[in-house]
Amino acid sequence: MKYKLLVVDIDGTLVGSKREISPQNRKALDKARRLGIGVALSTGRAVLACRSILDQLALDGHHIYFDGALISGRGEEVYAEPLDKRVVKEAVDFARSLDINLELYSAAHYFVERETWSTNAHRHYFGIEPTIVDFADLWERERIIKGGLASVNPEQVAKAREFYTQFEDSLHFSWAHSPAFPDVEFANVVAREVSKGRALEALTSYLGISLAEVMAVGDGTNDISLLSRAGLAVAMDNAPDEVKEVADHITLDVERSGLAAAVERFLL
């Protein structure tokens, strides 16, 4: 069998605007697993935000979370690249100075300082209950793996850009839009060297397989490093041009179960 691992992005690839996995995608992934092909998620989401999907698909392997900052599964942590504590402190101070709703994540918790549109979305869409705390000394007490910004209006978008300008040399940013929330701009904020591609290298090394034995499917700019390293790179039709340019194949869009179409073509 040419491909031993299928790596799948979630939002815009596995899950579309209806916020659910289509029957076609579910069936295709189940068939691939029955053939002995491993299925790993690769997402900007936190671990907590993937529990429902893991349960629905009965995925019990290792997965890439936080845009590549964490690999875990089967009760073990394979790889982690947390944020530097001092940078977290600086980020908190700067966010407070501009009244930015900065979100911080450890492997097990979603931290905020107040309720926002985003906390409601996390609660109702991802099933994550926020932990409301004072960020003043959080950087000392917790291992923070990812920061996040959710901008729902032009003023917040402008502040997010100021935050980016301040920290672009010390942190890595990826910008995304979810089909479920097309008018909201999300920013994942991780350590400078973090990427899905780097995490894929760590995962394949751990599993004892080569990158050539990986098929990866994605739609966002944060998937470019992932697709660039995989033996077979598939971009969704709803992906921007810069993502399609690094792909070996372009499948149907997420609303037409393009993931299933690609799996059926190359793996089944």
Buried (B, 14 or more C-beta within 10 A) or exposed (E): EEBBBBBBBBBBBBBBEEBBBBEBBBBBBEBBBEEEBBBBBBBBBBBBBBEBBBEEBEBEBBBBBBBBBBBBBEEEEBBBBBBBBEBBBBBBEBBEEEEBBBBBBBBEBBBBBEEBBBBEBBBEBBEBEBBEBEBEEBBEEBEBBBBBBBBBEEEBBEBBBBBBEBBEEBBBBBBBBBBBBEEBBBBBBBBBEBBBBBBBBBBBEEBEBEBEBBBBBBBBBBBBBBBBBBBBBBBBBBBEEEBBEBBBBBBBBBBBBBBBBBBBEBBE
